[in-house]
Amino acid sequence: MTTILQARLPLRDPHDCTDGADELCLYGAFYDTLMRRGGAGFAPRLAETWEVADDARHWRFRLRPGVRFHDGTPCDAAAVVASLRRMARPDKGYTLGAPGVWAQYLGGADIAAADPLTVEVALTQPMADLPDVLVQGFIVAPAGIAALEEGVTTTPIGTGPYRLTGTGEGWIAAAAVDHFAGRPANPDLRWEAEPDPARRLERLLAGEAHVATALEFHASRALETAGATRIEQLSPVAIIYLLNAAKGPLADPRVRLALSLALDRAGLIDAAVEGAARPLNGIVSPLHFGAGTDPAPARDPARARALLSEAGHADGLELGLDCPTRLPDEAEKLSAALAAQLAEIGVKLEIHIHPEREDYAHMVRRKEIRDLCVFDSSPLSTFRVLHEKIDSRVRGSWWQGYANAEVEALIDRGRTTTDDAARAAHYAQAYRLMQQDPPWLTLYNPLKVTGIAGRHPGFSLPVDAVLDVAALPKLEG
C-alpha cells in the first residue's frame, strides 16, 4: 500500500471553495470535474468537449459517455446539473471568511440537461473564464449529495480514480475499476496526517512512507543524496499585504506606490522564508493566465521618499499593520522585516498580532483592517482575483477600497472576450497598470517541496502544485 503523508487530512464538503493543497489532493482522488488544468489551458475530464457562444454567457458541455459513480449510478447530465446547481447556492462555496464564492458566478444561472450527455449553462453575466470555476466543480453522485446535505462529508461518492474504502489512522482508498483515464499505477493508497514537516521528511527517508508533501525547503535536500526524488515547484499562491485604500494615508496612490518602491523583495524572502520563494512582480504569479511579464518597478528609496513628501508626509508616517500567526505561517517574521525596510523611507509600522486565523479573515472581509494586513491570494484564476479583490463595483470579500477605472474597463473586456489570446492581453495590461498604481504590496510566491521514494526524474506536479495521486509513478514493491 502506498502511504502519503500530509500535514492535514481535511475531507469536507467538496462544493465549498478551497485552495488548500491537502484538501484538493483528496477531492481530486475521489471526484472528477468537467475539465482540469492542462498546459496553458484546460484538458477534458468528465466533459469531452465544451463551447461558449460569442456572448460569453451561454456554455455547452458534452459529457463522456458510460461514466459511473462509485456506487454504480450513471454520471449523466442530470447528475452534473445537480452538483452545479448545488455549487451555485449562496449557502455553499464557503471559504475561510467568505461565503457563497461560487454564487458570484453561477448564482441565478440556468443550468440544465439538454439531453442525457449535454449540459447547458446560461449565466446571468458574461464570464469567458468560467472554466476557472468549473475546474473546482467536483461532481458528486446523487446519493453523495444527500449525505452532504445531512452533514456527512466522510463518505465521498464520486467518479474519481480512487474510491474510499476505509478509515483509521487516516484515509484508505482503492483504485476505481475501469476509470476513463486508465488505472493508476498504485492500486491502494493510505493518507496519514503528520503535522510536523521534519517528521514527514524523517519518515519518508526511513521508508515509512512513499510520498510526503509540503516539506521544509532546505532540510528536504537530504532527499537528493538518499536515493529519493525532491520536487520543487513554484506555488501560485501570492504572499501580499492588502492595503486600505478606502481611508487613511493609503487612500493616496502616491503613498501606496512609495511603499512598493521601498521593497527589497529578495531581502524579504531571505528574512521570512530563507530563500524559499520567488519575487512576485505583480498581482498574480507567472503561472496565471494573462500574467504580465514586466519586472516589478526597481527599488527606489529616493523616489519613495519624494512621493511621501509630495503626499504631505515629509516628516514621516506611522501605519497600523494587522498580522496573523499563520497563513502565511511566516507572517510575523515577514512583518518585522517589512518594518525594517519601510523605516528607511521614514515609515513606522505598528504591528498588531491576531492569533485566531478565522477571526482575522472575518475582520479582513468586513474591511476592518488598519492600514495594511498580511494576506495570501490563492485562486489560480486571474479573472477571479480581479473580480473578487480588485473591482470596486463588486466590492468583494477581500476588496479594500481600491478603485482604478482603467483596470475596471479591462476587467469588463476580459469578461466578454472569448478569444484566449485577446483576453490574456487585457489582463496583462491590467497587471502593468497596477504595477504603477498598486492595490497591494506584492511580495513573493512560495516554493513548495514534495518528496517521493525512489528516483523518478520525469515526475512533476500540476500547475496548481496539488499532488495528483493518480499520476504518481509505481511506488509499491
C-alpha positions, -999 to 999 in steps of 0.1 A, spaced: 0 0 0 13 34 -9 15 58 20 12 96 16 20 120 44 2 153 45 0 180 72 -38 177 74 -64 153 60 -95 175 56 -123 158 39 -152 183 39 -179 194 15 -164 195 -20 -188 222 -30 -173 247 -7 -143 267 -20 -108 258 -11 -73 263 -25 -58 241 2 -35 216 -14 -41 189 12 -78 191 7 -77 194 -31 -55 163 -32 -82 142 -16 -110 157 -37 -90 150 -69 -87 114 -59 -124 107 -51 -142 131 -75 -139 143 -111 -146 177 -126 -158 187 -161 -123 197 -170 -89 201 -154 -60 224 -159 -36 212 -186 -7 231 -201 -17 267 -207 -54 259 -207 -78 231 -198 -80 195 -206 -111 173 -209 -123 153 -178 -160 144 -175 -166 168 -204 -151 156 -236 -158 190 -253 -172 224 -245 -181 255 -263 -191 291 -255 -212 315 -275 -199 349 -286 -218 365 -257 -196 346 -232 -228 337 -213 -240 305 -230 -219 274 -225 -225 238 -237 -206 208 -223 -207 174 -240 -201 146 -214 -180 115 -217 -204 85 -222 -205 55 -199 -191 70 -168 -205 57 -135 -201 69 -99 -185 46 -74 -220 35 -62 -227 23 -98 -252 51 -107 -246 69 -140 -228 101 -142 -251 117 -167 -262 153 -174 -288 152 -147 -262 143 -121 -238 170 -133 -266 196 -132 -274 187 -96 -239 193 -85 -235 226 -104 -269 238 -90 -258 229 -55 -225 248 -60 -245 279 -71 -264 281 -39 -255 311 -17 -251 288 13 -224 268 -5 -190 278 -18 -178 289 17 -141 295 22 -122 309 52 -140 341 60 -161 343 27 -195 327 20 -210 320 -14 -179 322 -36 -194 302 -64 -227 320 -63 -209 351 -75 -205 334 -109 -232 306 -110 -259 323 -90 -291 328 -110 -277 308 -139 -300 285 -159 -282 251 -156 -300 223 -174 -296 190 -191 -303 194 -228 -301 156 -233 -285 127 -212 -250 138 -222 -253 175 -227 -252 202 -200 -261 238 -209 -253 268 -187 -267 302 -193 -250 327 -170 -266 360 -158 -235 378 -168 -207 371 -194 -178 352 -180 -153 340 -205 -133 324 -177 -160 301 -164 -136 271 -166 -116 287 -138 -147 280 -116 -157 246 -131 -121 233 -126 -132 231 -89 -167 219 -97 -165 184 -82 -193 162 -94 -210 142 -67 -234 113 -71 -270 120 -61 -266 97 -31 -234 116 -21 -253 149 -23 -279 135 0 -252 126 25 -236 160 23 -269 177 30 -271 157 62 -236 169 71 -218 136 63 -186 146 44 -165 115 50 -183 91 26 -174 106 -8 -192 92 -38 -177 105 -70 -162 92 -102 -126 98 -93 -97 75 -99 -99 62 -63 -128 53 -40 -126 55 -3 -125 20 13 -116 27 50 -105 50 77 -85 46 109 -52 64 111 -61 84 80 -79 76 48 -76 43 28 -85 41 -9 -85 16 -37 -82 24 -74 -116 26 -91 -124 -1 -116 -124 10 -153 -118 47 -147 -119 65 -180 -84 79 -176 -69 45 -170 -59 25 -139 -34 44 -116 0 28 -111 -6 24 -74 -37 2 -66 -41 11 -29 -34 43 -11 -32 54 25 -31 90 36 -17 98 70 -17 131 89 17 142 100 16 179 111 54 182 116 73 187 83 105 174 99 87 142 108 73 139 73 108 141 59 122 117 85 95 91 79 100 93 41 137 88 45 132 59 69 110 41 43 78 45 64 61 64 36 62 68 -1 52 104 -5 55 135 17 41 169 8 50 204 20 85 196 32 109 222 46 128 238 17 164 233 29 161 202 50 144 184 21 177 185 1 186 154 21 163 135 -4 188 142 -32 215 121 -15 192 94 -2 180 79 -35 147 98 -34 131 124 -56 128 161 -45 102 181 -65 105 218 -61 76 238 -76 65 274 -76 32 279 -58 6 302 -75 -3 315 -40 7 351 -37 20 364 -4 10 401 -2 -1 429 20 -36 442 14 -36 480 16 -65 500 30 -72 523 0 -106 533 14 -94 556 42 -63 568 58 -29 575 42 -30 546 18 -61 560 1 -35 582 -17 -20 563 -46 13 581 -41 17 566 -7 9 531 -19 34 535 -47 60 548 -23 57 517 -1 61 495 -32 92 513 -43 108 508 -9 106 470 -11 136 447 -14 117 416 -22 148 394 -22 156 406 12 121 399 25 123 364 10 156 357 28 144 371 61 109 354 61 114 321 43 152 317 40 151 320 2 122 295 -4 102 318 -27 105 338 -59 97 376 -61 62 384 -72 63 412 -98 25 419 -100 -9 410 -86 -7 374 -99 20 347 -103 37 340 -136 17 307 -136 -16 327 -140 -33 332 -173 -25 366 -187 1 374 -161 23 403 -173 60 398 -179 72 432 -169 95 432 -138 84 450 -107 94 487 -106 130 488 -93 136 496 -57 140 533 -54 140 547 -18 148 583 -30 117 584 -52 96 567 -24 106 595 0 98 621 -26 63 607 -32 57 606 6 68 643 8 45 652 -21 17 635 -3 23 656 29 44 631 49 78 647 46 83 643 84 75 606 84 44 584 86 31 558 110 9 530 98 -10 502 116 -4 467 104 -25 436 111 -7 403 112 -19 367 117 2 340 132 -4 315 103 -15 315 67 11 326 59 30 309 88 59 333 84 37 364 87 53 377 119 89 373 106 78 389 73 62 419 91 93 425 112 114 425 80 90 448 62 91 472 92 129 474 89 127 482 52 100 508 54 118 525 83 144 535 57 119 558 40 105 572 73 75 549 76 70 533 110 48 502 114 28 495 145 22 457 143 -9 441 158 -9 403 161 -40 382 156 -37 346 168 -72 334 156 -69 330 118 -106 326 110 -114 357 132 -87 375 113 -102 365 79 -136 378 90 -121 411 101 -105 415 67 -137 405 49 -156 432 70 -129 457 58 -119 465 94 -81 464 88 -59 492 99 -37 504 71 -23 472 58 -25 435 66 -7 403 57 -26 380 34 -23 353 8 -40 355 -26 -47 320 -38 -71 315 -68 -52 303 -99 -76 325 -119 -67 360 -130 -103 369 -135 -113 357 -100 -85 378 -85 -97 408 -104 -134 403 -98 -132 393 -61 -103 415 -49 -98 445 -73 -131 456 -88 -146 485 -68 -180 479 -83 -181 443 -69 -166 452 -35 -158 415 -29 -148 398 3 -111 408 1 -115 442 -17 -101 470 5 -112 502 -12 -90 503 -43 -105 518 -75 -90 523 -109 -113 530 -139 -88 518 -165 -83 485 -147 -121 480 -144 -126 487 -181 -100 459 -188 -119 436 -164 -151 442 -185 -132 435 -217 -118 403 -203 -152 391 -191 -167 393 -226 -137 383 -247 -138 346 -256 -106 346 -276 -79 335 -252 -50 355 -266 -70 387 -267 -83 382 -232 -48 374 -219 -37 407 -234 -64 426 -215 -53 410 -182 -16 417 -189 -24 454 -194 -43 455 -161 -13 438 -145 10 466 -158 -13 494 -147 -14 480 -112 24 479 -110 23 517 -111 -9 521 -91 -6 492 -66 -37 479 -48 -14 457 -27 22 452 -18 31 421 -39 60 402 -23 66 366 -34 53 331 -45 65 303 -22 85 274 -34 68 241 -24 87 208 -20 73 173 -24 93 142 -17 88 108 -33 106 75 -25 129 63 -53 142 81 -84 115 95 -107 131 122 -129 102 126 -152 75 132 -125 62 167 -118 32 183 -101 4 201 -119 5 239 -123 -16 244 -91 11 224 -71 -15 200 -58 -4 163 -57 -23 143 -83 -22 108 -67 -34 91 -99 -4 103 -118 21 90 -92 47 65 -106 47 30 -93 58 32 -57 48 -2 -42 72 -31 -41 
